[in-house]
Amino acid sequence: MHKAIPIAAIRVGKRHRKDLGNIRPLARSIQEIGLLHPVVIRPDGVLIAGERRLGAVKLLGWNKRA
């Protein structure tokens, strides 16, 4: 099980994907269905996977990684 941490504490390092595309539909889906797969971070708070999901939950105003 993962620990809830502040969204603001998640750091995004250098990424391969430059264009995240339109994250509004993803945010709507998360709002309607929920976050089915949480973002993955290292113990030091660096994002491993889920930059689009991170952007979507920020758009929704979430404060903590669920």
C-alpha positions in Angstrom: 0.0 0.0 0.0 1.2 3.5 -0.8 1.4 6.4 1.6 -0.6 9.6 0.8 1.8 12.5 0.2 1.3 16.1 -0.9 1.0 16.5 -4.7 3.3 19.5 -4.4 6.0 17.3 -3.0 6.2 15.1 -6.2 9.1 16.2 -8.3 9.1 15.6 -12.1 12.6 15.1 -13.5 13.6 14.9 -17.1 11.0 13.1 -19.1 10.9 11.5 -22.5 7.4 12.7 -23.3 7.4 16.4 -24.0 3.7 16.9 -24.9 1.2 15.6 -22.4 -1.7 16.2 -24.8 -5.1 17.2 -23.6 -5.4 16.1 -20.0 -8.9 17.5 -19.4 -10.6 14.2 -20.6 -8.4 12.2 -18.3 -9.2 14.6 -15.4 -13.0 14.2 -16.1 -12.5 10.4 -16.1 -10.7 10.5 -12.8 -13.4 12.7 -11.4 -16.2 10.4 -12.5 -14.6 7.0 -12.0 -11.7 7.7 -9.6 -8.0 7.2 -10.0 -7.6 3.5 -10.9 -3.8 3.5 -10.9 -1.9 6.0 -8.8 1.2 7.8 -10.0 4.4 6.0 -9.1 7.1 7.8 -7.2 10.5 7.0 -5.7 10.9 7.2 -2.0 12.6 10.6 -2.5 9.5 12.0 -4.2 10.6 11.9 -7.8 8.0 10.8 -10.3 8.6 7.4 -12.0 5.3 7.0 -13.9 2.1 8.9 -14.4 2.9 12.4 -15.4 -0.4 12.8 -17.3 -2.3 11.5 -14.2 -0.3 13.9 -12.0 -1.3 16.8 -14.3 -5.0 15.6 -14.2 -5.2 15.5 -10.4 -3.5 18.9 -10.2 -6.2 20.2 -12.6 -8.8 18.7 -10.3 -7.3 20.5 -7.3 -6.2 17.4 -5.4 -3.7 18.1 -2.6 -2.5 14.6 -1.9 -1.6 11.6 -3.9 -4.3 9.1 -3.1 
